[in-house]
Every structure is written in C-alpha cells, then in structure tokens.
Amino acid sequence: MPEQQSTHTSPSAPAANSGTQPPAQGQDLEKLAQQVAERVWQLWQQEVRQTRERRRPKGGK
C-alpha cells in the first residue's frame, strides 16, 4: 500500500508546498479547505448543543 500512502499529504506538507502549486489548484484546495472548515464547525456546534442538552438537569432551565 505505499502507493496509497504517498497520495496523502502530511499536516506540514500543504504549508511547505503552498508556493509551488499552480494558481488553479491552490484555489481549489482553498475552496475545499473552506468547505471542510465550515462542515467541521457545523458538526462541532451540533455536538456542543447536544452535550449541553444532555448535561442540563431535568428540573433546571
């Protein structure tokens, strides 16, 4: 499976390679990163809300 692993970039790779990518690819990655960030934020907010509801005492507010 070394072929598969080589396709995955390590966390430090995008920062190191950011100046060497063609503009179009960089924009696509930026767009993808933005979408991922938004999705992660939504899921995190949802998780926080559910956790709050679970922790809230039944007799409380």
mmCIF file of the N, C-alpha and C atoms, coordinates in Angstrom:
data_MODEL
# 
_entry.id   MODEL 
# 
loop_
_atom_site.group_PDB 
_atom_site.id 
_atom_site.type_symbol 
_atom_site.label_atom_id 
_atom_site.label_alt_id 
_atom_site.label_comp_id 
_atom_site.label_asym_id 
_atom_site.label_entity_id 
_atom_site.label_seq_id 
_atom_site.pdbx_PDB_ins_code 
_atom_site.Cartn_x 
_atom_site.Cartn_y 
_atom_site.Cartn_z 
_atom_site.occupancy 
_atom_site.B_iso_or_equiv 
_atom_site.pdbx_formal_charge 
_atom_site.auth_seq_id 
_atom_site.auth_comp_id 
_atom_site.auth_asym_id 
_atom_site.auth_atom_id 
_atom_site.pdbx_PDB_model_num 
ATOM 1   N N  . MET A 1 1  ? 0.786   -1.228 0.000   1.00 0.00 ? 1  MET A N  1 
ATOM 2   C CA . MET A 1 1  ? 0.000   0.000  0.000   1.00 0.00 ? 1  MET A CA 1 
ATOM 3   C C  . MET A 1 1  ? 0.824   1.287  0.000   1.00 0.00 ? 1  MET A C  1 
ATOM 4   N N  . PRO A 1 2  ? 2.103   1.250  -0.293  1.00 0.00 ? 2  PRO A N  1 
ATOM 5   C CA . PRO A 1 2  ? 2.875   2.509  -0.291  1.00 0.00 ? 2  PRO A CA 1 
ATOM 6   C C  . PRO A 1 2  ? 2.323   3.526  -1.282  1.00 0.00 ? 2  PRO A C  1 
ATOM 7   N N  . GLU A 1 3  ? 1.727   3.053  -2.376  1.00 0.00 ? 3  GLU A N  1 
ATOM 8   C CA . GLU A 1 3  ? 1.177   3.980  -3.365  1.00 0.00 ? 3  GLU A CA 1 
ATOM 9   C C  . GLU A 1 3  ? 0.083   4.845  -2.744  1.00 0.00 ? 3  GLU A C  1 
ATOM 10  N N  . GLN A 1 4  ? -0.798  4.212  -1.975  1.00 0.00 ? 4  GLN A N  1 
ATOM 11  C CA . GLN A 1 4  ? -1.893  4.959  -1.357  1.00 0.00 ? 4  GLN A CA 1 
ATOM 12  C C  . GLN A 1 4  ? -1.353  5.988  -0.370  1.00 0.00 ? 4  GLN A C  1 
ATOM 13  N N  . GLN A 1 5  ? -0.397  5.585  0.437   1.00 0.00 ? 5  GLN A N  1 
ATOM 14  C CA . GLN A 1 5  ? 0.139   6.493  1.443   1.00 0.00 ? 5  GLN A CA 1 
ATOM 15  C C  . GLN A 1 5  ? 0.800   7.711  0.804   1.00 0.00 ? 5  GLN A C  1 
ATOM 16  N N  . SER A 1 6  ? 1.426   7.523  -0.337  1.00 0.00 ? 6  SER A N  1 
ATOM 17  C CA . SER A 1 6  ? 2.117   8.642  -0.979  1.00 0.00 ? 6  SER A CA 1 
ATOM 18  C C  . SER A 1 6  ? 1.137   9.703  -1.479  1.00 0.00 ? 6  SER A C  1 
ATOM 19  N N  . THR A 1 7  ? -0.133  9.320  -1.694  1.00 0.00 ? 7  THR A N  1 
ATOM 20  C CA . THR A 1 7  ? -1.110  10.299 -2.160  1.00 0.00 ? 7  THR A CA 1 
ATOM 21  C C  . THR A 1 7  ? -1.588  11.189 -1.023  1.00 0.00 ? 7  THR A C  1 
ATOM 22  N N  . HIS A 1 8  ? -1.469  10.699 0.197   1.00 0.00 ? 8  HIS A N  1 
ATOM 23  C CA . HIS A 1 8  ? -1.890  11.508 1.345   1.00 0.00 ? 8  HIS A CA 1 
ATOM 24  C C  . HIS A 1 8  ? -0.757  12.441 1.755   1.00 0.00 ? 8  HIS A C  1 
ATOM 25  N N  . THR A 1 9  ? -1.102  13.693 2.034   1.00 0.00 ? 9  THR A N  1 
ATOM 26  C CA . THR A 1 9  ? -0.074  14.641 2.452   1.00 0.00 ? 9  THR A CA 1 
ATOM 27  C C  . THR A 1 9  ? -0.054  14.724 3.968   1.00 0.00 ? 9  THR A C  1 
ATOM 28  N N  . SER A 1 10 ? 1.109   14.924 4.522   1.00 0.00 ? 10 SER A N  1 
ATOM 29  C CA . SER A 1 10 ? 1.212   15.089 5.969   1.00 0.00 ? 10 SER A CA 1 
ATOM 30  C C  . SER A 1 10 ? 0.740   16.495 6.334   1.00 0.00 ? 10 SER A C  1 
ATOM 31  N N  . PRO A 1 11 ? 0.378   16.720 7.599   1.00 0.00 ? 11 PRO A N  1 
ATOM 32  C CA . PRO A 1 11 ? -0.133  18.045 8.003   1.00 0.00 ? 11 PRO A CA 1 
ATOM 33  C C  . PRO A 1 11 ? 0.792   19.203 7.636   1.00 0.00 ? 11 PRO A C  1 
ATOM 34  N N  . SER A 1 12 ? 2.094   18.961 7.613   1.00 0.00 ? 12 SER A N  1 
ATOM 35  C CA . SER A 1 12 ? 3.028   20.052 7.323   1.00 0.00 ? 12 SER A CA 1 
ATOM 36  C C  . SER A 1 12 ? 3.221   20.264 5.820   1.00 0.00 ? 12 SER A C  1 
ATOM 37  N N  . ALA A 1 13 ? 2.822   19.301 5.003   1.00 0.00 ? 13 ALA A N  1 
ATOM 38  C CA . ALA A 1 13 ? 3.053   19.391 3.560   1.00 0.00 ? 13 ALA A CA 1 
ATOM 39  C C  . ALA A 1 13 ? 2.351   20.574 2.893   1.00 0.00 ? 13 ALA A C  1 
ATOM 40  N N  . PRO A 1 14 ? 1.052   20.814 3.150   1.00 0.00 ? 14 PRO A N  1 
ATOM 41  C CA . PRO A 1 14 ? 0.387   21.932 2.460   1.00 0.00 ? 14 PRO A CA 1 
ATOM 42  C C  . PRO A 1 14 ? 1.074   23.277 2.696   1.00 0.00 ? 14 PRO A C  1 
ATOM 43  N N  . ALA A 1 15 ? 1.523   23.523 3.907   1.00 0.00 ? 15 ALA A N  1 
ATOM 44  C CA . ALA A 1 15 ? 2.183   24.788 4.214   1.00 0.00 ? 15 ALA A CA 1 
ATOM 45  C C  . ALA A 1 15 ? 3.508   24.889 3.458   1.00 0.00 ? 15 ALA A C  1 
ATOM 46  N N  . ALA A 1 16 ? 4.240   23.792 3.402   1.00 0.00 ? 16 ALA A N  1 
ATOM 47  C CA . ALA A 1 16 ? 5.540   23.792 2.741   1.00 0.00 ? 16 ALA A CA 1 
ATOM 48  C C  . ALA A 1 16 ? 5.395   23.938 1.228   1.00 0.00 ? 16 ALA A C  1 
ATOM 49  N N  . ASN A 1 17 ? 4.322   23.370 0.663   1.00 0.00 ? 17 ASN A N  1 
ATOM 50  C CA . ASN A 1 17 ? 4.146   23.367 -0.788  1.00 0.00 ? 17 ASN A CA 1 
ATOM 51  C C  . ASN A 1 17 ? 3.264   24.499 -1.304  1.00 0.00 ? 17 ASN A C  1 
ATOM 52  N N  . SER A 1 18 ? 2.756   25.331 -0.427  1.00 0.00 ? 18 SER A N  1 
ATOM 53  C CA . SER A 1 18 ? 1.759   26.327 -0.835  1.00 0.00 ? 18 SER A CA 1 
ATOM 54  C C  . SER A 1 18 ? 2.276   27.247 -1.948  1.00 0.00 ? 18 SER A C  1 
ATOM 55  N N  . GLY A 1 19 ? 3.565   27.530 -1.991  1.00 0.00 ? 19 GLY A N  1 
ATOM 56  C CA . GLY A 1 19 ? 4.099   28.438 -3.003  1.00 0.00 ? 19 GLY A CA 1 
ATOM 57  C C  . GLY A 1 19 ? 4.392   27.763 -4.327  1.00 0.00 ? 19 GLY A C  1 
ATOM 58  N N  . THR A 1 20 ? 4.400   26.435 -4.361  1.00 0.00 ? 20 THR A N  1 
ATOM 59  C CA . THR A 1 20 ? 4.801   25.712 -5.570  1.00 0.00 ? 20 THR A CA 1 
ATOM 60  C C  . THR A 1 20 ? 3.622   25.222 -6.395  1.00 0.00 ? 20 THR A C  1 
ATOM 61  N N  . GLN A 1 21 ? 2.389   25.396 -5.912  1.00 0.00 ? 21 GLN A N  1 
ATOM 62  C CA . GLN A 1 21 ? 1.230   24.886 -6.640  1.00 0.00 ? 21 GLN A CA 1 
ATOM 63  C C  . GLN A 1 21 ? 0.755   25.885 -7.687  1.00 0.00 ? 21 GLN A C  1 
ATOM 64  N N  . PRO A 1 22 ? 0.219   25.382 -8.796  1.00 0.00 ? 22 PRO A N  1 
ATOM 65  C CA . PRO A 1 22 ? -0.396  26.275 -9.787  1.00 0.00 ? 22 PRO A CA 1 
ATOM 66  C C  . PRO A 1 22 ? -1.587  27.007 -9.173  1.00 0.00 ? 22 PRO A C  1 
ATOM 67  N N  . PRO A 1 23 ? -1.876  28.223 -9.609  1.00 0.00 ? 23 PRO A N  1 
ATOM 68  C CA . PRO A 1 23 ? -2.946  29.030 -9.003  1.00 0.00 ? 23 PRO A CA 1 
ATOM 69  C C  . PRO A 1 23 ? -4.284  28.308 -8.955  1.00 0.00 ? 23 PRO A C  1 
ATOM 70  N N  . ALA A 1 24 ? -4.675  27.646 -10.046 1.00 0.00 ? 24 ALA A N  1 
ATOM 71  C CA . ALA A 1 24 ? -5.984  26.978 -10.094 1.00 0.00 ? 24 ALA A CA 1 
ATOM 72  C C  . ALA A 1 24 ? -6.081  25.915 -9.007  1.00 0.00 ? 24 ALA A C  1 
ATOM 73  N N  . GLN A 1 25 ? -5.041  25.097 -8.881  1.00 0.00 ? 25 GLN A N  1 
ATOM 74  C CA . GLN A 1 25 ? -5.060  24.032 -7.879  1.00 0.00 ? 25 GLN A CA 1 
ATOM 75  C C  . GLN A 1 25 ? -5.092  24.633 -6.477  1.00 0.00 ? 25 GLN A C  1 
ATOM 76  N N  . GLY A 1 26 ? -4.344  25.701 -6.281  1.00 0.00 ? 26 GLY A N  1 
ATOM 77  C CA . GLY A 1 26 ? -4.331  26.364 -4.983  1.00 0.00 ? 26 GLY A CA 1 
ATOM 78  C C  . GLY A 1 26 ? -5.708  26.873 -4.613  1.00 0.00 ? 26 GLY A C  1 
ATOM 79  N N  . GLN A 1 27 ? -6.410  27.454 -5.583  1.00 0.00 ? 27 GLN A N  1 
ATOM 80  C CA . GLN A 1 27 ? -7.758  27.963 -5.322  1.00 0.00 ? 27 GLN A CA 1 
ATOM 81  C C  . GLN A 1 27 ? -8.713  26.823 -5.001  1.00 0.00 ? 27 GLN A C  1 
ATOM 82  N N  . ASP A 1 28 ? -8.585  25.710 -5.732  1.00 0.00 ? 28 ASP A N  1 
ATOM 83  C CA . ASP A 1 28 ? -9.441  24.557 -5.471  1.00 0.00 ? 28 ASP A CA 1 
ATOM 84  C C  . ASP A 1 28 ? -9.208  24.041 -4.059  1.00 0.00 ? 28 ASP A C  1 
ATOM 85  N N  . LEU A 1 29 ? -7.948  23.951 -3.671  1.00 0.00 ? 29 LEU A N  1 
ATOM 86  C CA . LEU A 1 29 ? -7.625  23.470 -2.328  1.00 0.00 ? 29 LEU A CA 1 
ATOM 87  C C  . LEU A 1 29 ? -8.153  24.437 -1.279  1.00 0.00 ? 29 LEU A C  1 
ATOM 88  N N  . GLU A 1 30 ? -8.051  25.729 -1.577  1.00 0.00 ? 30 GLU A N  1 
ATOM 89  C CA . GLU A 1 30 ? -8.548  26.739 -0.643  1.00 0.00 ? 30 GLU A CA 1 
ATOM 90  C C  . GLU A 1 30 ? -10.055 26.586 -0.462  1.00 0.00 ? 30 GLU A C  1 
ATOM 91  N N  . LYS A 1 31 ? -10.744 26.393 -1.587  1.00 0.00 ? 31 LYS A N  1 
ATOM 92  C CA . LYS A 1 31 ? -12.203 26.231 -1.557  1.00 0.00 ? 31 LYS A CA 1 
ATOM 93  C C  . LYS A 1 31 ? -12.567 24.981 -0.760  1.00 0.00 ? 31 LYS A C  1 
ATOM 94  N N  . LEU A 1 32 ? -11.833 23.895 -1.020  1.00 0.00 ? 32 LEU A N  1 
ATOM 95  C CA . LEU A 1 32 ? -12.079 22.639 -0.324  1.00 0.00 ? 32 LEU A CA 1 
ATOM 96  C C  . LEU A 1 32 ? -11.817 22.800 1.171   1.00 0.00 ? 32 LEU A C  1 
ATOM 97  N N  . ALA A 1 33 ? -10.723 23.465 1.499   1.00 0.00 ? 33 ALA A N  1 
ATOM 98  C CA . ALA A 1 33 ? -10.389 23.694 2.907   1.00 0.00 ? 33 ALA A CA 1 
ATOM 99  C C  . ALA A 1 33 ? -11.486 24.504 3.592   1.00 0.00 ? 33 ALA A C  1 
ATOM 100 N N  . GLN A 1 34 ? -12.015 25.494 2.886   1.00 0.00 ? 34 GLN A N  1 
ATOM 101 C CA . GLN A 1 34 ? -13.094 26.327 3.431   1.00 0.00 ? 34 GLN A CA 1 
ATOM 102 C C  . GLN A 1 34 ? -14.332 25.473 3.698   1.00 0.00 ? 34 GLN A C  1 
ATOM 103 N N  . GLN A 1 35 ? -14.684 24.619 2.744   1.00 0.00 ? 35 GLN A N  1 
ATOM 104 C CA . GLN A 1 35 ? -15.852 23.749 2.902   1.00 0.00 ? 35 GLN A CA 1 
ATOM 105 C C  . GLN A 1 35 ? -15.666 22.799 4.080   1.00 0.00 ? 35 GLN A C  1 
ATOM 106 N N  . VAL A 1 36 ? -14.470 22.228 4.183   1.00 0.00 ? 36 VAL A N  1 
ATOM 107 C CA . VAL A 1 36 ? -14.180 21.308 5.286   1.00 0.00 ? 36 VAL A CA 1 
ATOM 108 C C  . VAL A 1 36 ? -14.286 22.042 6.615   1.00 0.00 ? 36 VAL A C  1 
ATOM 109 N N  . ALA A 1 37 ? -13.722 23.249 6.670   1.00 0.00 ? 37 ALA A N  1 
ATOM 110 C CA . ALA A 1 37 ? -13.761 24.037 7.906   1.00 0.00 ? 37 ALA A CA 1 
ATOM 111 C C  . ALA A 1 37 ? -15.203 24.344 8.308   1.00 0.00 ? 37 ALA A C  1 
ATOM 112 N N  . GLU A 1 38 ? -16.023 24.726 7.333   1.00 0.00 ? 38 GLU A N  1 
ATOM 113 C CA . GLU A 1 38 ? -17.427 25.026 7.626   1.00 0.00 ? 38 GLU A CA 1 
ATOM 114 C C  . GLU A 1 38 ? -18.155 23.788 8.131   1.00 0.00 ? 38 GLU A C  1 
ATOM 115 N N  . ARG A 1 39 ? -17.882 22.645 7.501   1.00 0.00 ? 39 ARG A N  1 
ATOM 116 C CA . ARG A 1 39 ? -18.535 21.388 7.898   1.00 0.00 ? 39 ARG A CA 1 
ATOM 117 C C  . ARG A 1 39 ? -18.119 20.995 9.314   1.00 0.00 ? 39 ARG A C  1 
ATOM 118 N N  . VAL A 1 40 ? -16.828 21.103 9.586   1.00 0.00 ? 40 VAL A N  1 
ATOM 119 C CA . VAL A 1 40 ? -16.323 20.778 10.922  1.00 0.00 ? 40 VAL A CA 1 
ATOM 120 C C  . VAL A 1 40 ? -16.969 21.691 11.951  1.00 0.00 ? 40 VAL A C  1 
ATOM 121 N N  . TRP A 1 41 ? -17.075 22.984 11.633  1.00 0.00 ? 41 TRP A N  1 
ATOM 122 C CA . TRP A 1 41 ? -17.689 23.955 12.545  1.00 0.00 ? 41 TRP A CA 1 
ATOM 123 C C  . TRP A 1 41 ? -19.142 23.575 12.829  1.00 0.00 ? 41 TRP A C  1 
ATOM 124 N N  . GLN A 1 42 ? -19.891 23.247 11.773  1.00 0.00 ? 42 GLN A N  1 
ATOM 125 C CA . GLN A 1 42 ? -21.297 22.861 11.939  1.00 0.00 ? 42 GLN A CA 1 
ATOM 126 C C  . GLN A 1 42 ? -21.423 21.631 12.830  1.00 0.00 ? 42 GLN A C  1 
ATOM 127 N N  . LEU A 1 43 ? -20.613 20.621 12.547  1.00 0.00 ? 43 LEU A N  1 
ATOM 128 C CA . LEU A 1 43 ? -20.678 19.392 13.337  1.00 0.00 ? 43 LEU A CA 1 
ATOM 129 C C  . LEU A 1 43 ? -20.304 19.661 14.787  1.00 0.00 ? 43 LEU A C  1 
ATOM 130 N N  . TRP A 1 44 ? -19.308 20.514 14.999  1.00 0.00 ? 44 TRP A N  1 
ATOM 131 C CA . TRP A 1 44 ? -18.865 20.837 16.354  1.00 0.00 ? 44 TRP A CA 1 
ATOM 132 C C  . TRP A 1 44 ? -19.970 21.568 17.114  1.00 0.00 ? 44 TRP A C  1 
ATOM 133 N N  . GLN A 1 45 ? -20.593 22.549 16.451  1.00 0.00 ? 45 GLN A N  1 
ATOM 134 C CA . GLN A 1 45 ? -21.698 23.288 17.072  1.00 0.00 ? 45 GLN A CA 1 
ATOM 135 C C  . GLN A 1 45 ? -22.831 22.332 17.453  1.00 0.00 ? 45 GLN A C  1 
ATOM 136 N N  . GLN A 1 46 ? -23.135 21.422 16.555  1.00 0.00 ? 46 GLN A N  1 
ATOM 137 C CA . GLN A 1 46 ? -24.193 20.441 16.798  1.00 0.00 ? 46 GLN A CA 1 
ATOM 138 C C  . GLN A 1 46 ? -23.840 19.596 18.022  1.00 0.00 ? 46 GLN A C  1 
ATOM 139 N N  . GLU A 1 47 ? -22.604 19.163 18.096  1.00 0.00 ? 47 GLU A N  1 
ATOM 140 C CA . GLU A 1 47 ? -22.141 18.334 19.212  1.00 0.00 ? 47 GLU A CA 1 
ATOM 141 C C  . GLU A 1 47 ? -22.234 19.113 20.521  1.00 0.00 ? 47 GLU A C  1 
ATOM 142 N N  . VAL A 1 48 ? -21.822 20.380 20.499  1.00 0.00 ? 48 VAL A N  1 
ATOM 143 C CA . VAL A 1 48 ? -21.876 21.221 21.698  1.00 0.00 ? 48 VAL A CA 1 
ATOM 144 C C  . VAL A 1 48 ? -23.317 21.357 22.173  1.00 0.00 ? 48 VAL A C  1 
ATOM 145 N N  . ARG A 1 49 ? -24.221 21.604 21.224  1.00 0.00 ? 49 ARG A N  1 
ATOM 146 C CA . ARG A 1 49 ? -25.636 21.760 21.564  1.00 0.00 ? 49 ARG A CA 1 
ATOM 147 C C  . ARG A 1 49 ? -26.177 20.491 22.221  1.00 0.00 ? 49 ARG A C  1 
ATOM 148 N N  . GLN A 1 50 ? -25.872 19.346 21.625  1.00 0.00 ? 50 GLN A N  1 
ATOM 149 C CA . GLN A 1 50 ? -26.360 18.072 22.158  1.00 0.00 ? 50 GLN A CA 1 
ATOM 150 C C  . GLN A 1 50 ? -25.775 17.815 23.543  1.00 0.00 ? 50 GLN A C  1 
ATOM 151 N N  . THR A 1 51 ? -24.505 18.134 23.716  1.00 0.00 ? 51 THR A N  1 
ATOM 152 C CA . THR A 1 51 ? -23.856 17.923 25.011  1.00 0.00 ? 51 THR A CA 1 
ATOM 153 C C  . THR A 1 51 ? -24.508 18.787 26.074  1.00 0.00 ? 51 THR A C  1 
ATOM 154 N N  . ARG A 1 52 ? -24.798 20.047 25.730  1.00 0.00 ? 52 ARG A N  1 
ATOM 155 C CA . ARG A 1 52 ? -25.461 20.947 26.678  1.00 0.00 ? 52 ARG A CA 1 
ATOM 156 C C  . ARG A 1 52 ? -26.820 20.399 27.086  1.00 0.00 ? 52 ARG A C  1 
ATOM 157 N N  . GLU A 1 53 ? -27.570 19.919 26.089  1.00 0.00 ? 53 GLU A N  1 
ATOM 158 C CA . GLU A 1 53 ? -28.906 19.388 26.367  1.00 0.00 ? 53 GLU A CA 1 
ATOM 159 C C  . GLU A 1 53 ? -28.825 18.165 27.266  1.00 0.00 ? 53 GLU A C  1 
ATOM 160 N N  . ARG A 1 54 ? -27.833 17.327 27.064  1.00 0.00 ? 54 ARG A N  1 
ATOM 161 C CA . ARG A 1 54 ? -27.673 16.128 27.881  1.00 0.00 ? 54 ARG A CA 1 
ATOM 162 C C  . ARG A 1 54 ? -27.287 16.484 29.311  1.00 0.00 ? 54 ARG A C  1 
ATOM 163 N N  . ARG A 1 55 ? -26.442 17.488 29.460  1.00 0.00 ? 55 ARG A N  1 
ATOM 164 C CA . ARG A 1 55 ? -25.965 17.858 30.795  1.00 0.00 ? 55 ARG A CA 1 
ATOM 165 C C  . ARG A 1 55 ? -26.997 18.641 31.585  1.00 0.00 ? 55 ARG A C  1 
ATOM 166 N N  . ARG A 1 56 ? -27.931 19.287 30.889  1.00 0.00 ? 56 ARG A N  1 
ATOM 167 C CA . ARG A 1 56 ? -28.909 20.138 31.551  1.00 0.00 ? 56 ARG A CA 1 
ATOM 168 C C  . ARG A 1 56 ? -29.785 19.302 32.482  1.00 0.00 ? 56 ARG A C  1 
ATOM 169 N N  . PRO A 1 57 ? -29.888 19.687 33.751  1.00 0.00 ? 57 PRO A N  1 
ATOM 170 C CA . PRO A 1 57 ? -30.746 18.940 34.684  1.00 0.00 ? 57 PRO A CA 1 
ATOM 171 C C  . PRO A 1 57 ? -32.211 19.058 34.266  1.00 0.00 ? 57 PRO A C  1 
ATOM 172 N N  . LYS A 1 58 ? -32.981 17.985 34.487  1.00 0.00 ? 58 LYS A N  1 
ATOM 173 C CA . LYS A 1 58 ? -34.379 17.984 34.032  1.00 0.00 ? 58 LYS A CA 1 
ATOM 174 C C  . LYS A 1 58 ? -35.203 19.065 34.717  1.00 0.00 ? 58 LYS A C  1 
ATOM 175 N N  . GLY A 1 59 ? -34.880 19.388 35.971  1.00 0.00 ? 59 GLY A N  1 
ATOM 176 C CA . GLY A 1 59 ? -35.645 20.403 36.695  1.00 0.00 ? 59 GLY A CA 1 
ATOM 177 C C  . GLY A 1 59 ? -35.160 21.817 36.428  1.00 0.00 ? 59 GLY A C  1 
ATOM 178 N N  . GLY A 1 60 ? -34.006 21.951 35.774  1.00 0.00 ? 60 GLY A N  1 
ATOM 179 C CA . GLY A 1 60 ? -33.424 23.285 35.546  1.00 0.00 ? 60 GLY A CA 1 
ATOM 180 C C  . GLY A 1 60 ? -34.065 24.002 34.389  1.00 0.00 ? 60 GLY A C  1 
ATOM 181 N N  . LYS A 1 61 ? -33.416 25.126 33.981  1.00 0.00 ? 61 LYS A N  1 
ATOM 182 C CA . LYS A 1 61 ? -33.948 25.935 32.871  1.00 0.00 ? 61 LYS A CA 1 
ATOM 183 C C  . LYS A 1 61 ? -33.992 25.132 31.577  1.00 0.00 ? 61 LYS A C  1 
# 
